Amino acid sequence: MAVHEPLLPALPPNMPQVPPARRFSRWLGRSILRLAGWRVVGTLPDIPKLVLIAAPHSSNWDGILGLAAKMAMGFDARILGKDSLFWWPLSLVLRRLGVIPLDRSKPQGVVGQSVDLIRESPRLWFALAPEGTRKPVEQWKSGFLKIAHGAEVPILMAYFHYPDKVIGLGPLFHTTGDLAADMAAIRAWYRPWRGKNRGTG
């Protein structure tokens, strides 16, 4: 039985993209998805800046599959990482993967640094896991909402659905400034999707 290439959405022109020369990383990402039997569904929005969230996050496999999808499609997303991780030569790998060092000593904190980063960049997709951990949580961290609202960018909701081996791209969500209402709406949208070990509750 032939193994087909994984289904991947088309890249719109205004989204951040990695240089075309990175053919090996795209081949590697597609190979991982193909061998694992996963596909990506949905549409990538044609906008230069947004906050990208992904859930449910219940397994280390989420990071591997998410990174494979990012590499396979060739879009450029940035992730904050502890600055203590940026030692040579690991720092070379992290920067290549789009990880940005977080300086916890700065007074504006994670949200302020993230907002500044998005505002000052001509194109930037900022990615994070709203649950903040692989363990079940009653409350999601509201940082992603504060970042999106402060930077005045929409949120792209992505999901893992292990029963069908799908990484899905949902609609754009525009914050209202009402954290409780926005969080409730987003949590309700995520309810159907099942991670490797659980749903989103």
C-alpha positions in Angstrom: 0.0 0.0 0.0 1.5 3.3 -1.0 2.2 6.0 1.6 1.0 9.4 0.4 2.4 12.8 1.3 0.5 14.4 4.2 -2.2 16.9 3.3 -0.9 20.4 4.0 -2.7 23.8 3.7 -1.4 26.3 1.2 0.8 29.2 2.4 -0.7 32.6 2.0 1.7 35.4 0.9 1.4 37.7 4.0 2.2 35.1 6.7 5.8 34.7 8.0 7.6 32.0 6.1 11.0 30.4 6.4 13.5 30.9 3.5 12.8 28.6 0.5 16.4 27.2 0.8 15.4 25.2 3.9 14.2 22.3 1.8 15.7 19.7 4.1 13.6 20.9 7.1 10.4 20.8 5.0 11.2 17.3 3.8 11.9 16.2 7.3 8.7 17.6 8.7 6.6 16.0 5.9 8.4 12.7 6.4 7.6 12.7 10.2 3.9 13.5 9.5 3.7 10.9 6.7 5.3 8.1 8.7 3.1 8.9 11.8 0.0 9.0 9.6 -0.9 12.6 10.6 -2.3 15.4 8.4 -3.0 19.1 8.8 -6.4 20.4 8.0 -7.9 23.9 7.8 -6.8 27.2 6.3 -3.8 29.4 7.2 -4.9 33.1 7.4 -3.3 35.6 5.2 -2.2 38.0 7.9 1.3 39.0 9.1 0.8 39.0 12.8 -1.2 36.8 15.3 -1.0 34.7 18.4 -1.2 31.0 17.7 -2.4 28.7 20.4 -2.6 24.9 20.4 -4.5 22.5 22.6 -5.1 19.9 24.1 -1.5 19.6 25.2 -1.4 16.3 27.0 1.8 14.6 25.7 5.4 15.2 24.6 4.3 14.0 21.2 2.3 17.3 20.7 5.6 19.2 20.5 7.1 16.8 18.0 4.0 16.7 15.8 3.5 20.5 16.0 7.2 21.1 15.1 6.9 18.7 12.3 3.8 20.5 10.9 5.6 23.8 11.2 8.6 22.5 9.3 6.5 20.7 6.7 4.5 23.8 5.8 7.4 26.2 6.0 5.8 28.9 8.1 7.7 30.8 10.7 6.3 30.9 14.2 8.2 32.2 17.3 8.1 30.7 20.8 9.5 32.1 24.0 12.0 29.9 25.9 13.9 30.4 29.2 17.1 32.4 28.6 19.0 29.9 30.6 18.6 27.4 27.8 20.5 29.6 25.4 24.0 28.2 25.9 26.2 27.2 23.0 25.6 25.0 20.9 22.0 24.5 22.0 21.3 28.2 21.3 22.0 27.7 17.6 19.4 24.9 17.4 16.8 26.8 19.4 17.1 30.0 17.4 16.9 27.9 14.2 13.6 26.5 15.5 12.2 29.9 16.2 12.7 30.0 20.0 13.3 33.4 21.4 15.0 33.9 24.8 12.8 35.2 27.6 14.5 37.6 30.1 12.7 37.1 33.4 14.5 40.0 35.0 12.8 42.6 32.7 10.1 44.5 34.6 7.4 44.2 31.9 7.3 40.4 32.4 6.4 37.7 29.8 3.2 39.5 28.6 4.9 42.8 28.2 7.9 41.3 26.4 5.6 39.4 24.1 3.5 42.4 23.2 6.6 44.5 22.5 8.0 41.7 20.3 4.8 41.5 18.2 4.4 45.3 17.9 8.0 45.9 16.8 8.0 43.1 14.2 6.7 43.6 10.7 5.7 39.9 10.6 5.4 37.6 13.5 3.3 34.6 14.5 3.7 34.1 18.2 2.9 30.5 19.4 2.2 29.1 22.9 0.2 26.4 24.7 -2.6 28.0 26.7 -2.7 25.2 29.2 1.0 25.7 30.2 1.5 22.0 31.1 0.7 18.5 29.9 -1.3 17.8 33.1 -5.0 18.4 33.3 -5.8 22.0 34.5 -9.0 23.5 35.6 -8.0 27.0 34.4 -6.1 28.0 31.4 -3.5 30.7 31.7 -4.8 34.0 30.4 -1.4 35.3 29.1 -2.2 34.5 25.5 -5.4 36.6 25.7 -3.5 39.5 27.3 -0.8 39.3 24.7 -3.2 39.3 21.7 -5.3 42.1 23.1 -2.2 44.2 24.0 -0.7 43.7 20.6 -4.0 44.2 18.9 -3.7 40.9 16.9 -6.2 38.0 16.5 -5.7 34.5 17.9 -5.4 31.5 15.6 -6.8 28.4 17.3 -5.1 25.2 16.4 -5.9 21.8 17.9 -4.6 18.2 18.1 -7.2 15.5 17.6 -5.6 12.1 18.2 -8.5 9.9 17.3 -8.3 11.0 13.6 -4.5 11.9 13.7 -5.3 15.5 12.7 -3.7 18.8 13.5 -6.4 21.3 12.8 -6.4 25.1 12.1 -9.5 26.8 13.4 -11.0 30.3 12.9 -9.4 33.5 14.0 -10.6 34.8 17.4 -10.7 38.5 18.1 -10.4 39.5 21.7 -13.0 41.8 23.3 -11.1 42.8 26.5 -13.4 40.7 28.6 -11.0 38.0 29.7 -13.6 35.8 31.3 -16.0 35.9 28.3 -13.2 35.4 25.8 -11.7 32.4 27.7 -15.2 30.8 28.0 -15.8 31.1 24.2 -12.4 29.7 23.4 -12.7 26.8 25.9 -16.1 25.9 24.4 -14.7 25.8 20.9 -11.9 23.4 22.0 -14.3 21.0 23.8 -14.7 18.5 20.9 -11.0 17.9 20.3 -9.2 15.0 22.1 -5.5 14.9 22.8 -3.4 11.8 23.3 -4.3 11.5 27.0 -7.3 13.8 27.5 -9.4 16.6 26.1 -9.5 20.2 27.3 -12.2 19.6 29.9 
